[in-house]
Amino acid sequence: MAPRMADPGSTLTALIERRHSVREYSDAAIDRVALERIVHCAQGGSALGKRNAPSAHALYPLRLFAVIQRLNEPEYAPGLYALDTPEGRLGEWVKTVPPEALRATALADDVWLELAAVVLVVAADYAAARAHFADHQPDGRRGERYVHIETGAVLQNMHLATLAQDLGGVIVAGFDDARLSSLLNLHAPLQPVALFCIGAPAEPSAGL
Ligand SMILES: Cc1cc2nc3c(=O)[nH]c(=O)nc-3n(C[C@H](O)[C@H](O)[C@H](O)COP(=O)(O)O)c2cc1C
């Protein structure tokens, strides 16, 4: 079906129209620079001194981590890394994460968690968001709502940036919270909100 609001002059429109979930990957490793560009678009510093995704009251309650499974850079061993999000760079190695263990946290059999080259983790400090917005709605729901809205913005930036790097990706949010937290050493106040699998599409045309 032809897009109703076609805007052929816009690179962004073209990218948005090509966005789709990619769940089949080749076994190729991905480049660190491509990964850091994706992280930069998701949560890196903006030209105006804030971040590339919006945050209510500029609170920034989200934290990103990366489970590296295949990166084109031998010094980055597979495992969980913290991400220095304003800089958009890979930070400290945290721990080993067996790919099959990551897949086992999914509620469905999301094999793409095991096959992806990298799985980005969006976690949130819900306590900070609840406390900050307590006077808006004291049951904490306003803060939680904002966390989820912000996660959506971050995921969409990630997805479009992934496509722009000729890679493919898919959101996975159907996971067992307790099992995933334990696997990734996420402790209160941090809780996982979403995962984003990234890889070179098995069928190159699928990613483009
Ligand atoms: C909040 C959310 C959660 C999702 N969780 C999963 C998931 O757990 N596993 C999965 O394979 N896809 C997941 N997806 C991807 C959707 O299945 C996908 O976006 C949908 O089928 C539309 O396809 P498209 O992205 O190719 O347009 C999720 C998407 C969203 C927005």
The ligand as an SDF file (V2000), in Angstrom:
LIG
                    3D

 31 33  0  0  0  0  0  0  0  0999 V2000
    6.0090   -2.9070   23.6130 C   0  0  0  0  0  0  0  0  0  0  0  0
    6.4480   -3.9290   22.5870 C   0  0  0  0  0  0  0  0  0  0  0  0
    6.8090   -5.1800   23.0160 C   0  0  0  0  0  0  0  0  0  0  0  0
    7.2510   -6.1290   22.0970 C   0  0  0  0  0  0  0  0  0  0  0  0
    7.6760   -7.3380   22.5590 N   0  0  0  0  0  0  0  0  0  0  0  0
    8.1010   -8.2700   21.6770 C   0  0  0  0  0  0  0  0  0  0  0  0
    8.5830   -9.5260   22.1450 C   0  0  0  0  0  0  0  0  0  0  0  0
    8.6130   -9.8020   23.3430 O   0  0  0  0  0  0  0  0  0  0  0  0
    9.0400  -10.4100   21.2210 N   0  0  0  0  0  0  0  0  0  0  0  0
    9.0440  -10.1110   19.8860 C   0  0  0  0  0  0  0  0  0  0  0  0
    9.4800  -10.9530   19.0960 O   0  0  0  0  0  0  0  0  0  0  0  0
    8.5750   -8.9280   19.4060 N   0  0  0  0  0  0  0  0  0  0  0  0
    8.1200   -7.9980   20.2750 C   0  0  0  0  0  0  0  0  0  0  0  0
    7.6980   -6.7760   19.8180 N   0  0  0  0  0  0  0  0  0  0  0  0
    7.7250   -6.4790   18.3590 C   0  0  0  0  0  0  0  0  0  0  0  0
    6.3160   -6.5660   17.7400 C   0  0  0  0  0  0  0  0  0  0  0  0
    5.9180   -7.9150   17.6640 O   0  0  0  0  0  0  0  0  0  0  0  0
    6.3320   -5.9110   16.3490 C   0  0  0  0  0  0  0  0  0  0  0  0
    6.6610   -4.5470   16.4720 O   0  0  0  0  0  0  0  0  0  0  0  0
    4.9830   -6.0630   15.6680 C   0  0  0  0  0  0  0  0  0  0  0  0
    4.7640   -7.4050   15.2830 O   0  0  0  0  0  0  0  0  0  0  0  0
    4.8500   -5.1660   14.4310 C   0  0  0  0  0  0  0  0  0  0  0  0
    5.8330   -5.5360   13.4700 O   0  0  0  0  0  0  0  0  0  0  0  0
    6.9040   -4.4850   12.9050 P   0  0  0  0  0  0  0  0  0  0  0  0
    7.7400   -4.0160   14.0670 O   0  0  0  0  0  0  0  0  0  0  0  0
    7.7250   -5.2850   11.9120 O   0  0  0  0  0  0  0  0  0  0  0  0
    6.1630   -3.3580   12.2800 O   0  0  0  0  0  0  0  0  0  0  0  0
    7.2740   -5.8200   20.7110 C   0  0  0  0  0  0  0  0  0  0  0  0
    6.9000   -4.5370   20.2900 C   0  0  0  0  0  0  0  0  0  0  0  0
    6.5140   -3.5890   21.2160 C   0  0  0  0  0  0  0  0  0  0  0  0
    6.1540   -2.2050   20.7480 C   0  0  0  0  0  0  0  0  0  0  0  0
  1  2  1  0
  2  3  1  0
  2 30  2  0
  3  4  2  0
  4  5  1  0
  4 28  1  0
  5  6  2  0
  6  7  1  0
  6 13  1  0
  7  8  2  0
  7  9  1  0
  9 10  1  0
 10 11  2  0
 10 12  1  0
 12 13  2  0
 13 14  1  0
 14 15  1  0
 14 28  1  0
 15 16  1  0
 16 17  1  0
 16 18  1  0
 18 19  1  0
 18 20  1  0
 20 21  1  0
 20 22  1  0
 22 23  1  0
 23 24  1  0
 24 25  2  0
 24 26  1  0
 24 27  1  0
 28 29  2  0
 29 30  1  0
 30 31  1  0
M  END
$$$$
